[in-house]
């Protein structure tokens, strides 16, 4: 009987542990545990030499050159003493492993483990520290580029809409809303004329789920899988957008926004033009990630239904409505 083709597999924890131990010459007893599946799969491996994270990229998600660019960036940040989860070379100096999975070649990378905990409800001091770390990353990546995607209106908005419309009727209110606001956002970004030093390499996914907090002022950022080129304000806007839905008390939200801005501005300036773009930046990245969910529907997001669309777009609308009120202005 022929083996039926598959699109995605989950690698054995035991076999992956043995594979990593051999490739990285890890002596002694080690244990590997699957932590999360999704666009990529994450495993934790621990033993005598400490704890590490293994990312196993899904088949046909990232090319090897794209992964190399991500890892090159992480090493630059590490060399500049910034607190990031960085790649670990194997016994032969290689950073990327190729695994012949049932669906095809999948790449795996061993990363340093980000000590600490995920802190969904962050203090003002934590927000200050995150702002400071983000600004330091932006200072290092200013004027730099990676050979990866450049985040612009075409990628964030229009291509995302094209992906989403293959799942949902364009006559739905939520689809009309995305189609209506996208050219408005694009126009405001185009008319802002951001300078070169306001653009560089962006993370595009900095929020509590990709941060470890050891103490309130010790932050480690990880998961640079979506890094690319673009305006730095995208990172700021996305963090605020996530914080907006974590903090239901908007007075607390405003205090944490200000703490973040204070931390960021202590390291790096933010122009009035950039500040004005924060609402559009947050909305555009949420539209982008809706497109990613459509593109990667095969990683078991059975939640991708009309009800999910209503919830997701409802959040974008709430965010936009909040900042369109006359008394809600970032400063």
C-alpha positions as CSV (number, residue, x, y, z in Angstrom):
1,X,0.0,0.0,0.0
2,X,1.3,3.4,-0.9
3,X,1.9,5.9,1.9
4,X,-0.6,8.8,1.7
5,X,1.1,12.2,1.3
6,X,0.9,14.7,4.2
7,X,1.3,18.4,4.6
8,X,2.5,18.6,8.2
9,X,4.1,16.3,10.7
10,X,5.0,16.5,14.4
11,X,8.5,15.1,15.0
12,X,9.0,12.6,17.8
13,X,10.4,14.2,21.0
14,X,12.6,11.2,21.6
15,X,14.1,11.1,18.1
16,X,14.6,14.9,18.0
17,X,16.3,14.7,21.3
18,X,18.7,12.0,20.0
19,X,19.3,14.0,16.8
20,X,20.2,17.2,18.7
21,X,22.4,15.4,21.2
22,X,24.4,13.9,18.4
23,X,24.6,17.1,16.3
24,X,25.6,19.3,19.2
25,X,27.7,16.7,21.1
26,X,25.5,17.1,24.2
27,X,26.8,14.6,26.8
28,X,24.7,13.2,29.6
29,X,21.0,12.7,29.9
30,X,18.7,15.1,28.1
31,X,14.9,15.4,27.8
32,X,13.0,17.0,24.9
33,X,9.4,18.2,25.2
34,X,7.1,19.6,22.5
35,X,6.1,23.1,23.7
36,X,3.9,24.4,20.9
37,X,2.8,23.7,17.3
38,X,1.8,26.4,14.9
39,X,3.4,28.1,11.9
40,X,6.6,26.5,13.4
41,X,7.0,23.9,16.1
42,X,8.9,24.7,19.3
43,X,10.5,22.1,21.6
44,X,12.4,22.5,24.8
45,X,15.4,20.3,25.5
46,X,17.2,20.3,28.9
47,X,20.1,18.4,30.5
48,X,23.5,18.8,32.0
49,X,24.6,21.8,29.8
50,X,21.4,23.7,30.5
51,X,18.1,24.3,28.7
52,X,17.6,25.2,25.1
53,X,14.8,25.9,22.7
54,X,14.5,24.1,19.3
55,X,12.5,25.7,16.5
56,X,11.5,23.3,13.8
57,X,10.3,25.3,10.8
58,X,7.3,24.0,8.9
59,X,7.9,22.6,5.4
60,X,7.8,25.4,2.8
61,X,7.4,28.2,5.4
62,X,10.9,29.7,5.3
63,X,13.7,29.1,2.8
64,X,17.2,28.3,4.2
65,X,18.5,31.7,3.0
66,X,15.6,33.4,4.9
67,X,16.5,31.6,8.0
68,X,20.2,32.4,7.6
69,X,19.2,36.1,7.4
70,X,17.2,35.8,10.6
71,X,20.1,34.1,12.4
72,X,22.6,36.7,11.1
73,X,20.5,39.4,12.6
74,X,20.3,37.6,16.0
75,X,24.1,37.3,16.1
76,X,24.5,41.0,15.4
77,X,22.2,41.8,18.3
78,X,24.0,39.4,20.6
79,X,27.4,40.9,19.6
80,X,26.0,44.2,20.7
81,X,25.0,42.8,24.1
82,X,21.3,42.9,23.5
83,X,19.2,40.4,25.4
84,X,17.8,38.1,22.7
85,X,17.5,34.4,22.2
86,X,20.4,33.5,19.8
87,X,21.3,30.5,17.7
88,X,23.7,27.9,19.0
89,X,26.2,26.3,16.5
90,X,26.5,22.5,16.4
91,X,29.8,20.6,16.8
92,X,30.7,21.5,13.2
93,X,29.8,25.2,13.5
94,X,26.5,24.9,11.6
95,X,23.5,26.9,12.8
96,X,20.8,25.1,10.7
97,X,19.9,21.5,10.6
98,X,18.0,19.8,7.7
99,X,15.5,17.2,8.7
100,X,14.0,14.8,6.2
101,X,10.4,14.8,7.5
102,X,7.6,12.9,5.8
103,X,6.3,16.0,4.0
104,X,9.8,17.1,2.9
105,X,12.8,19.0,4.2
106,X,12.2,20.9,7.5
107,X,14.9,23.1,9.0
108,X,15.7,23.1,12.7
109,X,17.7,25.6,14.8
110,X,18.8,25.3,18.5
111,X,18.4,28.6,20.4
112,X,19.5,29.8,23.8
113,X,16.7,29.5,26.3
114,X,15.1,32.8,27.3
115,X,15.1,32.6,31.1
116,X,12.1,34.1,32.9
117,X,8.4,34.0,32.6
118,X,5.8,35.4,30.2
119,X,4.0,38.3,31.8
120,X,0.7,39.0,30.2
121,X,-0.2,41.7,32.7
122,X,2.9,43.8,32.7
123,X,3.8,46.5,35.2
124,X,4.6,50.1,34.1
125,X,8.3,49.3,34.8
126,X,8.2,46.3,32.6
127,X,6.7,48.4,29.8
128,X,9.4,50.9,30.3
129,X,12.1,48.2,30.0
130,X,10.5,46.7,26.8
131,X,10.4,50.2,25.3
132,X,14.1,50.6,26.1
133,X,15.0,47.3,24.6
134,X,13.0,47.8,21.5
135,X,14.7,51.2,21.0
136,X,18.2,49.6,21.4
137,X,17.3,47.0,18.8
138,X,16.1,49.7,16.4
139,X,19.4,51.7,17.0
140,X,21.4,48.6,15.9
141,X,19.2,47.8,12.9
142,X,18.8,51.4,11.7
143,X,20.0,51.6,8.0
144,X,20.4,47.9,7.9
145,X,18.5,45.4,5.7
146,X,17.9,41.7,5.6
147,X,17.4,39.8,2.4
148,X,13.8,39.1,3.4
149,X,10.4,40.7,3.0
150,X,10.0,44.5,3.1
151,X,6.8,45.4,5.0
152,X,4.8,48.0,3.0
153,X,1.2,48.6,2.3
154,X,1.1,46.0,-0.5
155,X,2.4,43.2,1.8
156,X,0.6,44.3,5.0
157,X,-2.8,45.3,3.6
158,X,-3.6,44.4,0.0
159,X,-1.9,41.0,-0.3
160,X,-3.4,40.1,3.1
161,X,-6.9,41.0,1.9
162,X,-6.4,38.8,-1.2
163,X,-5.6,35.9,1.0
164,X,-8.5,36.4,3.3
165,X,-11.1,36.8,0.5
166,X,-10.5,33.2,-0.5
167,X,-12.2,32.2,2.8
168,X,-14.9,34.9,3.3
169,X,-17.6,36.5,1.3
170,X,-16.5,40.0,0.3
171,X,-20.0,41.3,1.0
172,X,-19.5,40.7,4.7
173,X,-19.3,43.9,6.8
174,X,-15.9,42.9,8.1
175,X,-14.5,42.3,4.7
176,X,-15.9,45.7,3.5
177,X,-14.3,47.3,6.6
178,X,-10.8,45.9,5.8
179,X,-11.2,47.0,2.2
180,X,-12.3,50.4,3.2
181,X,-9.6,51.2,5.7
182,X,-6.7,49.7,3.8
183,X,-6.2,52.5,1.2
184,X,-6.7,55.1,4.0
185,X,-3.9,53.6,6.0
186,X,-1.7,53.2,2.9
187,X,-2.2,56.8,2.0
188,X,-1.2,58.1,5.5
189,X,1.9,56.0,5.5
190,X,2.8,57.2,2.0
191,X,2.3,60.9,2.9
192,X,4.3,60.6,6.1
193,X,7.6,60.4,4.2
194,X,9.5,58.7,6.9
195,X,13.3,59.2,6.7
196,X,15.8,56.4,6.2
197,X,16.8,56.5,9.9
198,X,13.2,55.8,10.8
199,X,13.4,52.5,9.0
200,X,15.5,49.4,9.2
201,X,15.0,45.8,10.3
202,X,11.8,45.2,12.3
203,X,10.8,42.2,14.5
204,X,7.1,42.7,13.8
205,X,5.9,40.4,16.6
206,X,7.1,41.9,19.9
207,X,4.5,41.3,22.6
208,X,4.2,39.5,25.8
209,X,4.2,36.0,24.2
210,X,7.6,36.6,22.6
211,X,9.2,38.1,25.7
212,X,10.6,36.5,28.9
213,X,10.8,38.7,32.0
214,X,13.3,37.6,34.6
215,X,12.9,40.6,36.9
216,X,10.8,43.6,35.9
217,X,13.8,45.3,34.2
218,X,15.3,42.1,32.7
219,X,13.7,41.4,29.3
220,X,14.7,38.8,26.7
221,X,13.0,39.0,23.3
222,X,12.8,36.0,21.0
223,X,11.0,34.6,17.9
224,X,12.4,36.8,15.1
225,X,10.7,34.5,12.5
226,X,8.8,37.4,11.0
227,X,11.7,39.9,10.9
228,X,12.0,42.0,7.8
229,X,12.5,45.5,6.5
230,X,10.2,48.4,7.3
231,X,9.4,51.5,9.4
232,X,10.3,51.0,13.1
233,X,6.9,52.4,14.1
234,X,5.4,49.1,13.0
235,X,7.0,47.4,16.1
236,X,5.8,50.1,18.4
237,X,2.2,50.1,17.0
238,X,2.0,46.3,17.2
239,X,3.0,46.3,20.8
240,X,0.5,49.0,21.7
241,X,-2.2,47.2,19.8
242,X,-1.6,44.0,21.8
243,X,-1.4,45.9,25.1
244,X,-4.7,47.6,24.2
245,X,-6.6,44.3,24.3
246,X,-4.8,43.0,27.4
247,X,-5.6,46.1,29.4
248,X,-9.3,46.5,29.6
249,X,-8.9,49.4,32.0
250,X,-7.9,52.1,29.5
251,X,-6.5,54.4,32.2
252,X,-4.0,51.6,33.0
253,X,-3.4,51.2,29.3
254,X,-2.5,54.8,28.9
255,X,-0.1,54.7,31.8
256,X,1.7,51.7,30.4
257,X,1.8,53.3,26.9
258,X,3.5,56.3,28.5
259,X,5.9,54.1,30.4
260,X,6.9,52.3,27.2
261,X,7.3,55.7,25.4
262,X,9.5,57.0,28.2
263,X,11.7,53.9,28.0
264,X,11.9,54.1,24.2
265,X,12.6,57.8,24.1
266,X,15.4,57.6,26.6
267,X,17.3,55.6,24.0
268,X,15.8,56.7,20.7
269,X,13.8,59.7,19.5
270,X,10.2,59.3,18.1
271,X,9.1,62.0,15.8
272,X,5.5,63.5,15.9
273,X,5.0,62.0,12.4
274,X,5.9,58.5,13.7
275,X,3.6,58.9,16.8
276,X,0.7,59.9,14.5
277,X,1.2,56.6,12.6
278,X,0.9,54.3,15.6
279,X,-2.8,53.6,15.2
280,X,-2.3,52.8,11.5
281,X,0.7,50.7,12.3
282,X,-1.2,48.6,14.8
283,X,-4.2,48.1,12.5
284,X,-2.0,47.2,9.5
285,X,-0.1,44.5,11.3
286,X,-3.3,42.9,12.6
287,X,-4.6,42.8,9.0
288,X,-1.3,41.2,8.0
289,X,-1.6,38.5,10.6
290,X,-5.1,37.8,9.5
291,X,-3.6,37.2,6.1
292,X,-1.0,34.9,7.6
293,X,-3.7,32.8,9.2
294,X,-5.4,32.4,5.8
295,X,-2.1,31.6,4.1
296,X,-1.2,28.9,6.7
297,X,-4.7,27.5,7.2
298,X,-3.2,24.0,7.0
299,X,-1.6,24.4,10.5
300,X,-4.9,23.4,12.1
301,X,-6.5,26.8,12.7
302,X,-10.0,25.4,12.6
303,X,-11.1,28.6,14.4
304,X,-10.8,30.5,11.1
305,X,-14.5,30.9,10.7
306,X,-16.9,33.8,10.1
307,X,-17.3,34.3,13.8
308,X,-13.5,34.5,14.2
309,X,-13.4,37.1,11.5
310,X,-16.0,39.2,13.2
311,X,-14.1,39.0,16.5
312,X,-10.7,39.8,14.9
313,X,-11.9,42.7,12.8
314,X,-14.0,43.9,15.7
315,X,-10.8,44.4,17.6
316,X,-9.3,46.3,14.8
317,X,-12.3,48.6,14.6
318,X,-12.3,49.1,18.4
319,X,-8.7,50.1,18.2
320,X,-9.3,52.5,15.4
321,X,-12.4,54.0,17.0
322,X,-10.4,54.6,20.2
323,X,-7.8,56.7,18.5
324,X,-10.2,58.5,16.3
325,X,-11.8,60.1,19.3
326,X,-10.7,63.7,19.8
327,X,-9.4,63.2,23.3
328,X,-7.3,60.1,22.5
329,X,-4.0,61.2,21.1
330,X,-0.6,59.6,21.6
331,X,2.1,62.1,22.6
